[in-house]
Amino acid sequence: IYAHVPKHLPDRKVTLDFIVTNGSALTALSGISLIILSFFIKPIDAHFFKTGAPISLYILALFGAQMYILQNFVRDVLNASGKFLHINIATNASNFIKALLLIYFAMQGSITVAHVLIILGIVGPFISFLYIFLKSNWIFKAVRQASISYDFIKIRFTFVYFISSQLFQLATRADLFMVSYFLTRPEVGHYGLSQRAILAVVTSADSITQVMSPQFAKITTQKDVKRTLKHAGV
């Protein structure tokens, strides 16, 4: 996205075709992956996580993962397009409302795992999409008129990054797998919830650092590198 969207921006139709094509491919591939994963939830839980959670909770978690993937895609597109303010407000407003809802249910003493999954995985992304729709509803109208072109699907361009990013994500989640295996269910729940709270803070900080990504994508000389790094440091 950061390598291609900035150069396509002068032509709105080409930009929208690129976004719709890659968004559709992302949705299809991630959806297929999550559906396949859902068939292995029970044996994985029985032999590794050992939570004994009903399948409905796992379905909520998988659906929330899909929503989170789409939210990240929209965030990256808007950042690459220079719409930093919109996505930053949407992200932080979503985090704020999620925190309020969690605090409310916790104070009522009625918070459950389902509440947490729905608030973090479904309500949060929905709030982000709703804000973007209200501020830039022309985007959704234009997307309906865009077409899918297989020329925009850069398999060779992204395959190496895909493999490396998946290994990185697996490595960064290794602690949760270890905690799930060695600790009790309540301890795992507390650890996982603290991770999600930290993720909300990291996402807010990440929304600022992502502002620089389109500028790095346009670098062509060593002088540009030094200037951009200086701005990033500030």
Salt bridges, closest charged atoms under 4 A:
ASP17 OD2 - LYS13 NZ 2.90
ASP76 OD1 - ARG75 NH2 3.14
ASP206 OD2 - ARG75 NH1 3.07
ASP224 OD1 - ARG227 NH2 2.74
